[in-house]
């Protein structure tokens, strides 16, 4: 909660959040089990003219994975494919693990075949 509060207060302090700032908050959300907030941050970053990075997506997908939210993980994975951000091993591992935790083996195998 405190990380999100700081992020919200930054404009009032005339400090502009950047990709690194958002990445840190997404990671904190994942650690705190707040996958919905991590997901939401990925959605609002472009609205604030902040670029998402592979690190941003990986942190958010990992947050979904930790809570077994395979749908959220795969939505973020798809969103990556529509952007210029590239997947990496961490991306695939987190998305596959999210599917595995929810017994979504077919979806996990589809990711392996990409």
NUGU-707679 format. One record per residue: x, y, z of N, C-alpha, C in turn; residue number from 1; residue in one letter. Coordinates in steps of 0.05 Angstrom, whole numbers. Example, Ala and Ser with C-alpha at 12.3 -4.5 7.8 and 13.67 -1.06 7.14 Angstrom:
BEGIN
npx->264&npy->-114&npz->156&capx->246&capy->-90&capz->156&cpx->264&cpy->-66&cpz->156&n->1&res->a
npx->257&npy->-45&npz->142&capx->273&capy->-21&capz->143&cpx->258&cpy->1&cpz->157&n->2&res->s
This chain:
BEGIN
npx->16&npy->-24&npz->0&capx->0&capy->0&capz->0&cpx->17&cpy->25&cpz->0&n->1&res->x
npx->39&npy->25&npz->16&capx->56&capy->49&capz->18&cpx->69&cpy->55&cpz->-9&n->2&res->x
npx->77&npy->35&npz->-24&capx->90&capy->39&capz->-50&cpx->70&cpy->52&cpz->-69&n->3&res->x
npx->45&npy->43&npz->-68&capx->24&capy->55&capz->-86&cpx->18&cpy->84&cpz->-77&n->4&res->x
npx->19&npy->89&npz->-51&capx->14&capy->115&capz->-41&cpx->36&cpy->135&cpz->-51&n->5&res->x
npx->61&npy->126&npz->-49&capx->83&capy->142&capz->-58&cpx->81&cpy->148&cpz->-88&n->6&res->x
npx->73&npy->128&npz->-103&capx->69&capy->131&capz->-132&cpx->48&cpy->152&cpz->-138&n->7&res->x
npx->26&npy->151&npz->-123&capx->4&capy->170&capz->-126&cpx->13&cpy->198&cpz->-118&n->8&res->x
npx->30&npy->201&npz->-99&capx->39&capy->227&capz->-89&cpx->61&cpy->240&cpz->-106&n->9&res->x
npx->73&npy->225&npz->-123&capx->96&capy->236&capz->-138&cpx->89&cpy->260&cpz->-155&n->10&res->x
npx->66&npy->261&npz->-169&capx->60&capy->285&capz->-185&cpx->56&cpy->310&cpz->-168&n->11&res->x
npx->46&npy->307&npz->-144&capx->42&capy->329&capz->-126&cpx->69&cpy->341&cpz->-118&n->12&res->x
npx->89&npy->324&npz->-117&capx->116&capy->332&capz->-109&cpx->132&cpy->341&cpz->-134&n->13&res->x
npx->119&npy->342&npz->-157&capx->132&capy->348&capz->-182&cpx->154&cpy->329&cpz->-190&n->14&res->x
npx->150&npy->304&npz->-182&capx->168&capy->283&capz->-190&cpx->154&cpy->265&cpz->-209&n->15&res->x
npx->166&npy->260&npz->-232&capx->153&capy->244&capz->-253&cpx->163&cpy->215&cpz->-250&n->16&res->x
npx->143&npy->197&npz->-247&capx->150&capy->168&capz->-245&cpx->159&cpy->159&cpz->-273&n->17&res->x
npx->179&npy->141&npz->-272&capx->188&capy->129&capz->-297&cpx->185&cpy->99&cpz->-297&n->18&res->x
npx->195&npy->86&npz->-317&capx->192&capy->57&capz->-319&cpx->204&cpy->43&cpz->-294&n->19&res->x
npx->227&npy->52&npz->-286&capx->240&capy->40&capz->-262&cpx->223&cpy->42&cpz->-237&n->20&res->x
npx->211&npy->66&npz->-234&capx->194&capy->70&capz->-211&cpx->170&cpy->51&cpz->-211&n->21&res->x
npx->157&npy->50&npz->-234&capx->134&capy->32&capz->-237&cpx->142&cpy->2&cpz->-234&n->22&res->x
npx->166&npy->-5&npz->-244&capx->175&capy->-33&capz->-241&cpx->178&cpy->-40&cpz->-212&n->23&res->x
npx->189&npy->-21&npz->-197&capx->192&capy->-26&capz->-168&cpx->165&cpy->-31&cpz->-154&n->24&res->x
npx->145&npy->-14&npz->-162&capx->119&capy->-17&capz->-149&cpx->105&cpy->-43&cpz->-158&n->25&res->x
npx->108&npy->-51&npz->-183&capx->97&capy->-76&capz->-192&cpx->110&cpy->-99&cpz->-177&n->26&res->x
npx->136&npy->-98&npz->-173&capx->150&capy->-119&capz->-158&cpx->140&cpy->-121&cpz->-129&n->27&res->x
npx->136&npy->-98&npz->-117&capx->126&capy->-97&capz->-89&cpx->98&cpy->-109&cpz->-88&n->28&res->x
npx->82&npy->-102&npz->-108&capx->54&capy->-113&capz->-108&cpx->56&cpy->-144&cpz->-111&n->29&res->x
npx->73&npy->-154&npz->-128&capx->76&capy->-183&capz->-130&cpx->85&cpy->-196&cpz->-105&n->30&res->x
npx->104&npy->-184&npz->-91&capx->113&capy->-195&capz->-65&cpx->91&cpy->-195&cpz->-44&n->31&res->x
npx->74&npy->-174&npz->-46&capx->52&capy->-172&capz->-26&cpx->28&cpy->-188&cpz->-34&n->32&res->x
npx->29&npy->-203&npz->-56&capx->6&capy->-219&capz->-64&cpx->-17&cpy->-202&cpz->-77&n->33&res->x
npx->-10&npy->-179&npz->-87&capx->-30&capy->-160&capz->-98&cpx->-28&cpy->-161&cpz->-129&n->34&res->x
npx->-34&npy->-184&npz->-140&capx->-31&capy->-187&capz->-169&cpx->-49&cpy->-169&cpz->-185&n->35&res->x
npx->-73&npy->-163&npz->-174&capx->-92&capy->-145&capz->-188&cpx->-80&cpy->-117&cpz->-191&n->36&res->x
npx->-66&npy->-108&npz->-170&capx->-54&capy->-81&capz->-171&cpx->-30&cpy->-81&cpz->-190&n->37&res->x
npx->-15&npy->-102&npz->-190&capx->7&capy->-104&capz->-209&cpx->-3&cpy->-104&cpz->-238&n->38&res->x
npx->-25&npy->-118&npz->-243&capx->-37&capy->-119&capz->-269&cpx->-47&cpy->-91&cpz->-277&n->39&res->x
npx->-60&npy->-78&npz->-258&capx->-72&capy->-51&capz->-262&cpx->-50&cpy->-31&cpz->-269&n->40&res->x
npx->-27&npy->-33&npz->-255&capx->-6&capy->-14&capz->-261&cpx->4&cpy->-17&cpz->-290&n->41&res->x
npx->5&npy->-41&npz->-300&capx->13&capy->-46&capz->-328&cpx->-7&cpy->-32&cpz->-347&n->42&res->x
npx->-32&npy->-31&npz->-339&capx->-52&capy->-18&capz->-355&cpx->-51&cpy->12&cpz->-355&n->43&res->x
npx->-43&npy->23&npz->-332&capx->-42&capy->53&capz->-330&cpx->-16&cpy->65&cpz->-339&n->44&res->x
npx->5&npy->50&npz->-341&capx->31&capy->61&capz->-349&cpx->29&cpy->75&cpz->-376&n->45&res->x
npx->18&npy->63&npz->-397&capx->17&capy->77&capz->-422&cpx->0&cpy->102&cpz->-421&n->46&res->x
npx->-20&npy->102&npz->-404&capx->-37&capy->126&capz->-401&cpx->-21&cpy->149&cpz->-389&n->47&res->x
npx->0&npy->143&npz->-375&capx->17&capy->163&capz->-363&cpx->43&cpy->168&cpz->-379&n->48&res->x
npx->42&npy->158&npz->-404&capx->65&capy->160&capz->-422&cpx->91&cpy->148&cpz->-411&n->49&res->x
npx->88&npy->126&npz->-397&capx->111&capy->111&capz->-387&cpx->112&cpy->85&cpz->-401&n->50&res->x
npx->135&npy->78&npz->-412&capx->138&capy->54&capz->-427&cpx->140&cpy->29&cpz->-409&n->51&res->x
npx->126&npy->9&npz->-417&capx->129&capy->-17&capz->-404&cpx->154&cpy->-30&cpz->-414&n->52&res->x
npx->167&npy->-46&npz->-397&capx->191&capy->-60&capz->-405&cpx->187&cpy->-90&cpz->-400&n->53&res->x
npx->206&npy->-106&npz->-409&capx->205&capy->-134&capz->-404&cpx->204&cpy->-139&cpz->-373&n->54&res->x
npx->219&npy->-123&npz->-359&capx->219&capy->-125&capz->-329&cpx->192&cpy->-120&cpz->-318&n->55&res->x
npx->178&npy->-100&npz->-328&capx->151&capy->-93&capz->-319&cpx->132&cpy->-117&cpz->-323&n->56&res->x
npx->132&npy->-127&npz->-347&capx->114&capy->-150&capz->-353&cpx->122&cpy->-174&cpz->-337&n->57&res->x
npx->147&npy->-180&npz->-335&capx->156&capy->-204&capz->-320&cpx->147&cpy->-202&cpz->-291&n->58&res->x
npx->150&npy->-178&npz->-279&capx->142&capy->-175&capz->-251&cpx->112&cpy->-179&cpz->-248&n->59&res->x
npx->96&npy->-168&npz->-267&capx->67&capy->-170&capz->-265&cpx->58&cpy->-199&cpz->-270&n->60&res->x
npx->70&npy->-212&npz->-290&capx->64&capy->-240&capz->-296&cpx->71&cpy->-258&cpz->-272&n->61&res->x
npx->94&npy->-252&npz->-260&capx->102&capy->-267&capz->-236&cpx->83&cpy->-263&cpz->-213&n->62&res->x
npx->73&npy->-238&npz->-211&capx->53&capy->-233&capz->-190&cpx->28&cpy->-250&cpz->-194&n->63&res->x
npx->19&npy->-252&npz->-219&capx->-4&capy->-269&capz->-226&cpx->3&cpy->-298&cpz->-220&n->64&res->x
npx->27&npy->-306&npz->-228&capx->35&capy->-334&capz->-224&cpx->35&cpy->-342&cpz->-195&n->65&res->x
npx->45&npy->-324&npz->-177&capx->46&capy->-330&capz->-149&cpx->19&cpy->-336&cpz->-137&n->66&res->x
npx->-2&npy->-324&npz->-148&capx->-29&capy->-327&capz->-138&cpx->-45&cpy->-347&cpz->-155&n->67&res->x
npx->-32&npy->-360&npz->-175&capx->-46&capy->-379&capz->-192&cpx->-66&cpy->-366&cpz->-211&n->68&res->x
npx->-61&npy->-342&npz->-218&capx->-79&capy->-327&capz->-236&cpx->-70&cpy->-330&cpz->-265&n->69&res->x
npx->-75&npy->-353&npz->-276&capx->-66&capy->-359&capz->-303&cpx->-79&cpy->-341&cpz->-324&n->70&res->x
npx->-104&npy->-333&npz->-320&capx->-117&capy->-316&capz->-340&cpx->-103&cpy->-288&cpz->-341&n->71&res->x
npx->-97&npy->-277&npz->-317&capx->-83&capy->-251&capz->-316&cpx->-56&cpy->-254&cpz->-328&n->72&res->x
npx->-41&npy->-275&npz->-322&capx->-15&capy->-279&capz->-333&cpx->-15&cpy->-281&cpz->-363&n->73&res->x
npx->-34&npy->-296&npz->-374&capx->-36&capy->-299&capz->-403&cpx->-46&cpy->-273&cpz->-417&n->74&res->x
npx->-63&npy->-258&npz->-403&capx->-71&capy->-232&capz->-415&cpx->-47&cpy->-213&cpz->-417&n->75&res->x
npx->-30&npy->-213&npz->-396&capx->-6&capy->-196&capz->-397&cpx->13&cpy->-207&cpz->-419&n->76&res->x
npx->15&npy->-233&npz->-421&capx->32&capy->-245&capz->-441&cpx->23&cpy->-236&cpz->-469&n->77&res->x
npx->-3&npy->-237&npz->-474&capx->-14&capy->-229&capz->-500&cpx->-9&cpy->-199&cpz->-504&n->78&res->x
npx->-13&npy->-183&npz->-483&capx->-8&capy->-154&capz->-485&cpx->21&cpy->-149&cpz->-494&n->79&res->x
npx->39&npy->-165&npz->-484&capx->67&capy->-162&capz->-492&cpx->70&cpy->-167&cpz->-522&n->80&res->x
npx->55&npy->-186&npz->-532&capx->58&capy->-192&capz->-561&cpx->47&cpy->-170&cpz->-579&n->81&res->x
npx->30&npy->-153&npz->-568&capx->19&capy->-131&capz->-583&cpx->37&cpy->-106&cpz->-581&n->82&res->x
npx->56&npy->-107&npz->-562&capx->73&capy->-84&capz->-558&cpx->101&cpy->-90&cpz->-571&n->83&res->x
npx->119&npy->-72&npz->-567&capx->146&capy->-76&capz->-578&cpx->164&cpy->-89&cpz->-557&n->84&res->x
npx->153&npy->-96&npz->-534&capx->168&capy->-108&capz->-513&cpx->172&cpy->-138&cpz->-519&n->85&res->x
npx->197&npy->-148&npz->-516&capx->202&capy->-175&capz->-523&cpx->200&cpy->-194&cpz->-499&n->86&res->x
npx->192&npy->-218&npz->-504&capx->191&capy->-239&capz->-484&cpx->220&cpy->-249&cpz->-478&n->87&res->x
npx->223&npy->-261&npz->-454&capx->249&capy->-274&capz->-448&cpx->243&cpy->-299&cpz->-432&n->88&res->x
npx->263&npy->-313&npz->-423&capx->259&capy->-338&capz->-409&cpx->242&cpy->-334&cpz->-384&n->89&res->x
npx->247&npy->-312&npz->-370&capx->231&capy->-307&capz->-346&cpx->201&cpy->-304&cpz->-352&n->90&res->x
npx->196&npy->-291&npz->-374&capx->168&capy->-287&capz->-383&cpx->154&cpy->-314&cpz->-387&n->91&res->x
npx->167&npy->-331&npz->-403&capx->156&capy->-357&capz->-408&cpx->153&cpy->-374&cpz->-383&n->92&res->x
npx->174&npy->-374&npz->-366&capx->173&capy->-390&capz->-342&cpx->150&cpy->-382&cpz->-324&n->93&res->x
npx->147&npy->-356&npz->-320&capx->125&capy->-346&capz->-302&cpx->98&cpy->-353&cpz->-314&n->94&res->x
npx->94&npy->-349&npz->-340&capx->68&capy->-354&capz->-352&cpx->62&cpy->-384&cpz->-351&n->95&res->x
npx->82&npy->-401&npz->-357&capx->78&capy->-430&capz->-356&cpx->72&cpy->-439&cpz->-328&n->96&res->x
npx->86&npy->-428&npz->-309&capx->82&capy->-435&capz->-280&cpx->54&cpy->-427&cpz->-271&n->97&res->x
npx->44&npy->-404&npz->-281&capx->17&capy->-396&capz->-274&cpx->-3&cpy->-416&cpz->-284&n->98&res->x
npx->1&npy->-425&npz->-309&capx->-17&capy->-446&capz->-320&cpx->-15&cpy->-472&cpz->-305&n->99&res->x
npx->9&npy->-480&npz->-298&capx->14&capy->-505&capz->-283&cpx->0&cpy->-504&cpz->-256&n->100&res->x
npx->1&npy->-482&npz->-242&capx->-11&capy->-481&capz->-216&cpx->-42&cpy->-483&cpz->-217&n->101&res->x
npx->-53&npy->-477&npz->-240&capx->-82&capy->-479&capz->-244&cpx->-90&cpy->-503&cpz->-260&n->102&res->x
npx->-72&npy->-521&npz->-265&capx->-76&capy->-546&capz->-280&cpx->-85&cpy->-539&cpz->-309&n->103&res->x
npx->-75&npy->-518&npz->-320&capx->-81&capy->-510&capz->-347&cpx->-58&cpy->-520&cpz->-365&n->104&res->x
npx->-55&npy->-546&npz->-367&capx->-32&capy->-558&capz->-381&cpx->-32&cpy->-552&cpz->-410&n->105&res->x
npx->-55&npy->-552&npz->-423&capx->-56&capy->-547&capz->-452&cpx->-46&cpy->-519&cpz->-458&n->106&res->x
npx->-53&npy->-500&npz->-441&capx->-43&capy->-473&capz->-445&cpx->-13&cpy->-471&cpz->-440&n->107&res->x
npx->-4&npy->-485&npz->-421&capx->25&capy->-486&capz->-415&cpx->40&cpy->-498&cpz->-439&n->108&res->x
npx->29&npy->-519&npz->-450&capx->42&capy->-532&capz->-473&cpx->41&cpy->-513&cpz->-498&n->109&res->x
npx->20&npy->-498&npz->-501&capx->19&capy->-479&capz->-523&cpx->42&cpy->-458&cpz->-520&n->110&res->x
npx->47&npy->-450&npz->-496&capx->69&capy->-431&capz->-492&cpx->96&cpy->-444&cpz->-498&n->111&res->x
npx->99&npy->-469&npz->-491&capx->124&capy->-483&capz->-497&cpx->128&cpy->-486&cpz->-527&n->112&res->x
npx->107&npy->-486&npz->-542&capx->109&capy->-490&capz->-571&cpx->112&cpy->-464&cpz->-587&n->113&res->x
npx->114&npy->-442&npz->-573&capx->117&capy->-416&capz->-586&cpx->145&cpy->-411&cpz->-596&n->114&res->x
